[in-house]
Amino acid sequence: MKLFKSKNRKIKASNKSLNNLFLDIDTILIKSDDVHEDKALSNDVVLTINELSKVEDFRRLIAIKEPTEDFHCMCLGDYAIELFQGNELKSTIGFHHGVSIRFHQWTGDAELKYPDELLELLFDLGLTEPLEQKKLDYERVEESEKESNNWLANSPNSFAKY
């Protein structure tokens, strides 16, 4: 008995499949809000990248750490990344928390390989919020760690082992 592969079968996230999405792409639109399946849920364009060298920079920096196990963020994402060839929308990628992306043909999400560099590029191109949010999150984590360490330092010595 032959097993047939479905045309709709999802694949593991890979840099090869990601790079294939960028073939002949000349414009990237980044929209606020999230993605469901392969559709942006907002029409609010927050950044347009149409300079070919910047499109290439973006493609290079959106590389992923190829996952060995699938994971799936529970939200629909922070931004929609739409890839265009001329006026034709070719693909939509979900951008999650500045650290991962989702493509509807993948079995799971994929962690970004160069998240800081990608956020810096977006910042330089005018989309400042993702990098500012990451800095704010980092400051909150540091403050929380300081508070925990302060609490532990002022607690009875018997608490130290916990």
Stockholm file with secondary structure:
# STOCKHOLM 1.0

chainA/1-162         MKLFKSKNRKIKASNKSLNNLFLDIDTILIKSDDVHEDKALSNDVVLTINELSKVEDFRRLIAIKEPTEDFHCMCLGDYAIELFQGNELKSTIGFHHGVSIRFHQWTGDAELKYPDELLELLFDLGLTEPLEQKKLDYERVEESEKESNNWLANSPNSFAKY
#=GR chainA/1-162 SS CCCCCCTTCCBCCCHHHHHHHTTTCCEEEEEESCEETTEESCCCEEEEECCHHHHHHHHHHTCEECCSSCCCCSSCCSEEEEEEETTEEEEEEEEETTTEEEETTBSSCEEESSHHHHHHHHHHHTCCHHHHHHHHHHHHHHHHHHHHHHHHHTSCGGGTTC
#=GC SS_cons         CCCCCCTTCCBCCCHHHHHHHTTTCCEEEEEESCEETTEESCCCEEEEECCHHHHHHHHHHTCEECCSSCCCCSSCCSEEEEEEETTEEEEEEEEETTTEEEETTBSSCEEESSHHHHHHHHHHHTCCHHHHHHHHHHHHHHHHHHHHHHHHHTSCGGGTTC
//
